[in-house]
Structure formats: structure tokens, C-alpha cells
Amino acid sequence: MADDIFDPTRKFVRVIEIKKNGMVEFEFSVGEPEMLVELLLPASAFNEFCAENHVITLDQAGPLADVERENELAAPLAWSLHSARTKAVGNT
């Protein structure tokens, strides 16, 4: 039952992409990995952000990727900024 409690001290990061210009595109969430925001920071700022927030790093193929796949199948209106951008550019 303790797993059902929202814990705002747990913070998660999943790196989406490291850009050629050194910017790190990543997903950040607090409490639950499924509720996230997409952020973009220079590599040094990203490392500082992760250290200050004591994040748990998630794999590319981890829980967030599973949720994204489920959302695509279950809810056609569910999307992420990264997926919308790559589809718009034709990099699917």
C-alpha cells in the first residue's frame, strides 16, 4: 500500500536526446514518472540540475517509454513535444 503514496521527494529524469550543440533534451517528473515535463538545458546545467534534485535516472526503454507507447495506442490525442517535433520534421 505504501507504493500508492505520492512522494514529492522522488524526482526522475529520462534523457531523450543530446543535441549536436550540446543541449540535453530530457523528461523530468516529480513523485511519479508518468507525470512529466520536457526540458532542454546545456549539458553543464543539466548535470547541475540532476545533482541538485537528486534525480533517479530512467532508461530510454523504461517506464516512461512504456507509457508513451500505451498512450499512442489508447489515446490518439496523447503526445509529447519530442514526438510531435520529430513527426513534423519527418524523422519518425
DSSP file (Angstrom, degrees, kcal/mol; ACC not computed):
  #  RESIDUE AA STRUCTURE BP1 BP2  ACC     N-H-->O    O-->H-N    N-H-->O    O-->H-N    TCO  KAPPA ALPHA  PHI   PSI    X-CA   Y-CA   Z-CA
    1    1 A M    >         0   0    0      0, 0.0     3,-1.4     0, 0.0     4,-0.2   0.000 360.0 360.0 360.0 -25.4    0.0    0.0    0.0
    2    2 A A  G >   +     0   0    0      1,-0.3     3,-1.3     2,-0.2     0, 0.0   0.766 360.0  66.6 -66.1 -24.5    3.0    2.3    0.6
    3    3 A D  G 3  S+     0   0    0      1,-0.2    -1,-0.3     3,-0.0     0, 0.0   0.716  91.5  63.1 -68.6 -19.3    3.7    2.3   -3.2
    4    4 A D  G <  S+     0   0    0     -3,-1.4     2,-0.4     2,-0.1    -1,-0.2   0.513  80.3 102.8 -82.9  -4.8    0.4    4.2   -3.8
    5    5 A I  S <  S-     0   0    0     -3,-1.3     2,-0.4    -4,-0.2    -3,-0.0  -0.668  76.9-123.7 -86.0 128.6    1.6    7.2   -1.8
    6    6 A F        -     0   0    0     -2,-0.4    26,-0.1     1,-0.1    -2,-0.1  -0.576  26.3-164.2 -70.0 123.4    2.7   10.2   -3.9
    7    7 A D    >   -     0   0    0     24,-0.4     3,-1.7    -2,-0.4    24,-0.3  -0.886  12.3-171.9-116.0  99.1    6.2   11.1   -2.8
    8    8 A P  T 3  S+     0   0    0      0, 0.0    -1,-0.1     0, 0.0    23,-0.1   0.569  81.8  69.5 -69.3  -6.9    7.3   14.5   -4.0
    9    9 A T  T 3  S+     0   0    0     21,-0.1     2,-0.5    22,-0.1    -2,-0.0   0.667  81.7  85.6 -83.2 -15.4   10.9   13.9   -2.8
   10   10 A R    <   -     0   0    0     -3,-1.7    21,-3.7    45,-0.0     2,-0.4  -0.761  61.1-177.9 -87.7 124.8   11.4   11.3   -5.7
   11   11 A K  E     -A   30   0A   0     -2,-0.5    45,-3.0    43,-0.5     2,-0.3  -0.974   6.6-159.6-128.3 139.5   12.4   13.0   -8.9
   12   12 A F  E     -Ab  29  56A   0     17,-2.8    17,-2.1    -2,-0.4     2,-0.4  -0.894   7.9-171.0-124.2 146.3   13.0   11.3  -12.2
   13   13 A V  E     -Ab  28  57A   0     43,-2.2    45,-3.3    -2,-0.3     2,-0.4  -0.999   3.1-176.6-133.8 138.0   14.9   12.2  -15.4
   14   14 A R  E     -A   27   0A   0     13,-2.0    13,-2.6    -2,-0.4     2,-0.3  -0.959  24.1-136.2-132.4 117.0   15.0   10.4  -18.7
   15   15 A V  E     -A   26   0A   0     43,-0.4    11,-0.3    -2,-0.4     3,-0.1  -0.561  21.3-179.4 -73.1 127.8   17.3   11.8  -21.4
   16   16 A I  E     -     0   0A   0      9,-2.7     2,-0.3     1,-0.4    10,-0.2   0.861  63.6 -18.4 -90.9 -47.2   15.6   11.9  -24.8
   17   17 A E  E     -A   25   0A   0      8,-1.8     8,-3.1     2,-0.0     2,-0.6  -0.982  46.1-137.8-162.1 144.7   18.4   13.3  -26.9
   18   18 A I  E     -A   24   0A   0     -2,-0.3     6,-0.2     6,-0.2     5,-0.1  -0.955  36.7-138.6-106.3 115.0   21.8   15.1  -26.7
   19   19 A K    >   -     0   0    0      4,-3.1     3,-1.9    -2,-0.6    -2,-0.0  -0.227  19.1-111.7 -72.6 160.1   21.8   17.6  -29.4
   20   20 A K  T 3  S+     0   0    0      1,-0.3    -1,-0.1     2,-0.1    -2,-0.0   0.790 118.4  58.5 -60.7 -28.6   24.8   18.4  -31.6
   21   21 A N  T 3  S-     0   0    0      2,-0.1    -1,-0.3     1,-0.0     3,-0.1   0.362 124.4-102.2 -85.4   6.6   25.1   21.8  -30.0
   22   22 A G  S <  S+     0   0    0     -3,-1.9    21,-1.2     1,-0.3     2,-0.2   0.410  76.2 139.1  91.4  -1.9   25.5   20.2  -26.5
   23   23 A M  E     - C   0  42A   0     19,-0.2    -4,-3.1    20,-0.1     2,-0.6  -0.531  45.0-141.3 -76.3 143.7   21.9   20.8  -25.4
   24   24 A V  E     -AC  18  41A   0     17,-3.7    17,-2.0    -6,-0.2     2,-0.5  -0.931   8.5-158.9-109.7 119.2   20.3   17.9  -23.4
   25   25 A E  E     +AC  17  40A   0     -8,-3.1    -9,-2.7    -2,-0.6    -8,-1.8  -0.854  29.9 155.8 -95.0 127.7   16.6   17.3  -24.1
   26   26 A F  E     -AC  15  39A   0     13,-2.7    13,-3.3    -2,-0.5     2,-0.4  -0.969  42.8-118.1-151.4 162.5   15.0   15.4  -21.2
   27   27 A E  E     -AC  14  38A   0    -13,-2.6   -13,-2.0    -2,-0.3     2,-0.4  -0.876  28.3-167.7-102.9 137.6   11.9   14.5  -19.4
   28   28 A F  E     +AC  13  37A   0      9,-2.8     9,-2.3    -2,-0.4     2,-0.3  -0.987   8.5 174.5-128.0 135.4   11.6   15.5  -15.7
   29   29 A S  E     -AC  12  36A   0    -17,-2.1   -17,-2.8    -2,-0.4     2,-0.5  -0.978  19.6-146.7-141.0 154.7    9.0   14.3  -13.2
   30   30 A V  E    S-A   11   0A   0      5,-0.6     2,-1.4    -2,-0.3   -19,-0.2  -0.982  78.3 -12.5-122.3 126.9    8.3   14.6   -9.5
   31   31 A G  S    S+     0   0    0    -21,-3.7   -24,-0.4    -2,-0.5   -20,-0.1  -0.255 131.8  40.0  86.0 -51.0    6.7   11.9   -7.5
   32   32 A E    >   -     0   0    0     -2,-1.4     3,-1.3     3,-0.3    -2,-0.3  -0.997  69.7-142.8-136.0 128.5    5.5    9.7  -10.4
   33   33 A P  T 3  S+     0   0    0      0, 0.0    -1,-0.1     0, 0.0    -2,-0.0   0.760  98.4  64.2 -62.1 -23.6    7.5    9.0  -13.6
   34   34 A E  T 3  S+     0   0    0      1,-0.1     2,-0.8    -3,-0.0    -3,-0.0   0.709  90.7  67.9 -76.7 -19.5    4.3    9.1  -15.7
   35   35 A M  S <  S+     0   0    0     -3,-1.3    -5,-0.6    -5,-0.1     2,-0.3  -0.879  77.9 152.0-102.2 107.3    3.6   12.8  -15.0
   36   36 A L  E     -C   29   0A   0     -2,-0.8     2,-0.3    -7,-0.2    -7,-0.2  -0.844  40.4-146.6-138.2 164.8    6.4   14.7  -16.7
   37   37 A V  E     -C   28   0A   0     -9,-2.3    -9,-2.8    -2,-0.3     2,-0.5  -0.950  25.6-125.7-126.0 151.9    7.6   17.8  -18.4
   38   38 A E  E     +C   27   0A   0     -2,-0.3     2,-0.3   -11,-0.2   -11,-0.2  -0.854  33.6 179.2 -99.5 133.3   10.0   18.1  -21.3
   39   39 A L  E     -C   26   0A   0    -13,-3.3   -13,-2.7    -2,-0.5     2,-0.4  -0.869  20.2-152.8-131.3 162.6   13.0   20.4  -20.7
   40   40 A L  E     +C   25   0A   0     -2,-0.3   -15,-0.2   -15,-0.2   -17,-0.0  -0.979  24.4 159.8-139.6 122.7   16.1   21.4  -22.6
   41   41 A L  E     -C   24   0A   0    -17,-2.0   -17,-3.7    -2,-0.4    -2,-0.0  -0.966  45.5 -95.8-139.0 153.3   19.3   22.6  -20.9
   42   42 A P  E  >  -C   23   0A   0      0, 0.0     4,-2.7     0, 0.0     3,-0.2  -0.387  48.8-106.4 -60.8 152.3   23.0   22.9  -21.8
   43   43 A A  H  > S+     0   0    0    -21,-1.2     4,-2.4     1,-0.2     5,-0.2   0.872 119.3  49.5 -53.5 -44.1   24.9   19.8  -20.6
   44   44 A S  H  > S+     0   0    0      1,-0.2     4,-1.9     2,-0.2    -1,-0.2   0.903 113.2  46.3 -65.1 -40.1   26.6   21.6  -17.7
   45   45 A A  H  > S+     0   0    0     -3,-0.2     4,-2.7     2,-0.2    -2,-0.2   0.872 110.8  53.8 -68.8 -36.3   23.3   23.0  -16.4
   46   46 A F  H  X S+     0   0    0     -4,-2.7     4,-2.6     2,-0.2    -2,-0.2   0.929 108.7  48.4 -61.6 -46.2   21.7   19.6  -16.9
   47   47 A N  H  X S+     0   0    0     -4,-2.4     4,-2.1     1,-0.2    -2,-0.2   0.904 113.7  47.0 -61.9 -41.3   24.3   17.9  -14.7
   48   48 A E  H  X S+     0   0    0     -4,-1.9     4,-2.7     2,-0.2     5,-0.2   0.911 110.9  52.3 -65.6 -42.9   23.9   20.6  -12.1
   49   49 A F  H  X S+     0   0    0     -4,-2.7     4,-1.8     1,-0.2    -2,-0.2   0.917 110.9  47.3 -57.7 -46.7   20.1   20.2  -12.2
   50   50 A C  H  X>S+     0   0    0     -4,-2.6     5,-1.5     1,-0.2     4,-0.8   0.902 113.4  47.9 -64.4 -42.0   20.3   16.5  -11.7
   51   51 A A  H ><5S+     0   0    0     -4,-2.1     3,-0.6     1,-0.2    -2,-0.2   0.921 112.5  47.9 -66.1 -44.2   22.7   16.8   -8.8
   52   52 A E  H 3<5S+     0   0    0     -4,-2.7    -1,-0.2     1,-0.2    -2,-0.2   0.833 117.5  42.0 -66.5 -32.3   20.7   19.5   -7.1
   53   53 A N  H 3<5S-     0   0    0     -4,-1.8    -1,-0.2    -5,-0.2    -2,-0.2   0.480  99.4-133.9 -94.7  -3.2   17.4   17.5   -7.5
   54   54 A H  T <<5 -     0   0    0     -4,-0.8   -43,-0.5    -3,-0.6    -3,-0.2   0.944  39.1-165.1  49.8  55.5   19.0   14.1   -6.6
   55   55 A V      < -     0   0    0     -5,-1.5     2,-0.6   -45,-0.1   -43,-0.3  -0.255  24.4-130.1 -75.6 157.5   17.2   12.5   -9.6
   56   56 A I  E     -b   12   0A   0    -45,-3.0   -43,-2.2    -2,-0.0     2,-0.5  -0.946  28.7-136.3-100.5 121.3   16.6    8.9  -10.4
   57   57 A T  E     -b   13   0A   0     -2,-0.6     2,-0.3   -45,-0.2   -43,-0.2  -0.686  17.4-155.7 -85.7 127.9   17.7    8.3  -14.0
   58   58 A L        -     0   0    0    -45,-3.3   -43,-0.4    -2,-0.5     2,-0.0  -0.765  18.7-111.6-101.9 148.1   15.3    6.2  -16.1
   59   59 A D    >   -     0   0    0     -2,-0.3     3,-1.5   -45,-0.1     6,-0.3  -0.303  25.1-114.6 -70.9 158.4   16.3    4.2  -19.1
   60   60 A Q  T 3  S+     0   0    0      1,-0.3     5,-0.1     4,-0.1    -1,-0.1   0.889 121.6  41.9 -57.9 -39.9   15.2    5.2  -22.6
   61   61 A A  T 3  S+     0   0    0      4,-0.1    -1,-0.3     3,-0.1    -2,-0.1   0.137  99.7 108.8 -95.4  20.1   13.2    1.9  -22.7
   62   62 A G  S X> S-     0   0    0     -3,-1.5     4,-1.7     3,-0.1     3,-0.6   0.181  91.6 -57.4 -82.6-158.0   12.0    2.3  -19.1
   63   63 A P  H 3> S+     0   0    0      0, 0.0     4,-2.2     0, 0.0     5,-0.2   0.810 131.0  55.1 -57.2 -36.2    8.6    3.0  -17.7
   64   64 A L  H 3> S+     0   0    0     -5,-0.3     4,-2.4     1,-0.2     5,-0.1   0.889 106.4  50.8 -68.9 -37.1    8.1    6.4  -19.5
   65   65 A A  H <> S+     0   0    0     -3,-0.6     4,-2.2    -6,-0.3    -1,-0.2   0.893 110.0  51.0 -65.0 -38.8    8.7    4.7  -22.9
   66   66 A D  H  X S+     0   0    0     -4,-1.7     4,-2.5     2,-0.2    -2,-0.2   0.918 110.4  48.7 -62.3 -43.9    6.1    2.1  -22.0
   67   67 A V  H  X S+     0   0    0     -4,-2.2     4,-2.8     1,-0.2    -2,-0.2   0.906 109.6  52.5 -63.0 -41.8    3.6    4.8  -21.0
   68   68 A E  H  X S+     0   0    0     -4,-2.4     4,-2.0     2,-0.2    -1,-0.2   0.917 110.5  47.3 -61.3 -43.7    4.3    6.7  -24.3
   69   69 A R  H  X S+     0   0    0     -4,-2.2     4,-1.7     2,-0.2    -2,-0.2   0.923 113.1  48.9 -63.1 -44.2    3.6    3.5  -26.3
   70   70 A E  H  X S+     0   0    0     -4,-2.5     4,-3.0     1,-0.2     5,-0.3   0.903 110.2  51.6 -62.3 -41.6    0.4    2.8  -24.3
   71   71 A N  H  X S+     0   0    0     -4,-2.8     4,-2.6     1,-0.2     7,-0.4   0.885 106.9  53.2 -63.9 -39.0   -0.8    6.4  -24.8
   72   72 A E  H  < S+     0   0    0     -4,-2.0    -1,-0.2     1,-0.2    -2,-0.2   0.883 116.6  39.0 -63.5 -37.6   -0.2    6.2  -28.6
   73   73 A L  H  < S+     0   0    0     -4,-1.7    -2,-0.2    -5,-0.1    -1,-0.2   0.892 125.6  34.8 -78.4 -40.4   -2.4    3.1  -28.8
   74   74 A A  H  < S+     0   0    0     -4,-3.0    -3,-0.2     1,-0.2    -2,-0.2   0.817 125.5  30.1 -88.1 -33.0   -5.0    4.1  -26.3
   75   75 A A    ><  -     0   0    0     -4,-2.6     3,-2.1    -5,-0.3    -1,-0.2  -0.871  57.3-166.4-135.5 100.7   -5.4    7.9  -26.8
   76   76 A P  T 3  S+     0   0    0      0, 0.0    -1,-0.1     0, 0.0    -4,-0.1   0.728  91.7  57.7 -59.6 -20.8   -4.7    9.3  -30.2
   77   77 A L  T 3  S+     0   0    0     -6,-0.1     2,-0.3     2,-0.0    -5,-0.1   0.562  82.0 102.7 -86.9  -8.0   -4.6   12.8  -28.7
   78   78 A A    <   +     0   0    0     -3,-2.1     2,-0.3    -7,-0.4    -3,-0.1  -0.585  48.9 146.6 -75.4 135.1   -1.8   11.9  -26.3
   79   79 A W        -     0   0    0     -2,-0.3     2,-0.3     4,-0.0     3,-0.1  -0.971  39.0-133.2-158.4 167.1    1.6   13.3  -27.4
   80   80 A S     >  -     0   0    0     -2,-0.3     4,-2.5     1,-0.1     5,-0.2  -0.906  29.4-117.5-123.5 157.8    4.9   14.6  -26.3
   81   81 A L  H  > S+     0   0    0     -2,-0.3     4,-2.4     1,-0.2     5,-0.2   0.908 115.9  52.0 -59.9 -41.9    6.7   17.7  -27.6
   82   82 A H  H  > S+     0   0    0      1,-0.2     4,-2.4     2,-0.2     5,-0.2   0.935 111.2  45.4 -61.5 -47.8    9.6   15.5  -28.8
   83   83 A S  H  > S+     0   0    0      1,-0.2     4,-2.0     2,-0.2    -1,-0.2   0.882 113.6  50.0 -66.3 -37.5    7.3   13.1  -30.7
   84   84 A A  H  X S+     0   0    0     -4,-2.5     4,-2.1     2,-0.2    -1,-0.2   0.912 112.2  47.8 -65.3 -41.7    5.3   15.9  -32.3
   85   85 A R  H  X S+     0   0    0     -4,-2.4     4,-1.7    -5,-0.2    -2,-0.2   0.919 112.5  47.3 -66.2 -44.4    8.5   17.7  -33.4
   86   86 A T  H  X>S+     0   0    0     -4,-2.4     5,-3.0     1,-0.2     4,-0.8   0.867 113.0  49.2 -68.1 -34.7   10.1   14.6  -34.9
   87   87 A K  H  <5S+     0   0    0     -4,-2.0     3,-0.3     3,-0.2    -1,-0.2   0.884 109.4  52.5 -68.4 -38.1    6.9   13.7  -36.8
   88   88 A A  H  <5S+     0   0    0     -4,-2.1    -2,-0.2     1,-0.2    -1,-0.2   0.841 112.4  44.7 -66.1 -33.4    6.6   17.2  -38.1
   89   89 A V  H  <5S-     0   0    0     -4,-1.7    -1,-0.2    -5,-0.1    -2,-0.2   0.603 116.6-114.7 -86.4 -12.8   10.2   17.1  -39.5
   90   90 A G  T  <5S+     0   0    0     -4,-0.8    -3,-0.2    -3,-0.3    -2,-0.1   0.737  77.3 127.7  86.8  24.0    9.6   13.6  -40.9
   91   91 A N      <       0   0    0     -5,-3.0    -4,-0.2     1,-0.2    -5,-0.1  -0.051 360.0 360.0-101.1  31.9   12.1   11.8  -38.6
   92   92 A T              0   0    0     -6,-0.3    -1,-0.2    -5,-0.2    -5,-0.1   0.503 360.0 360.0 -73.6 360.0    9.7    9.1  -37.4
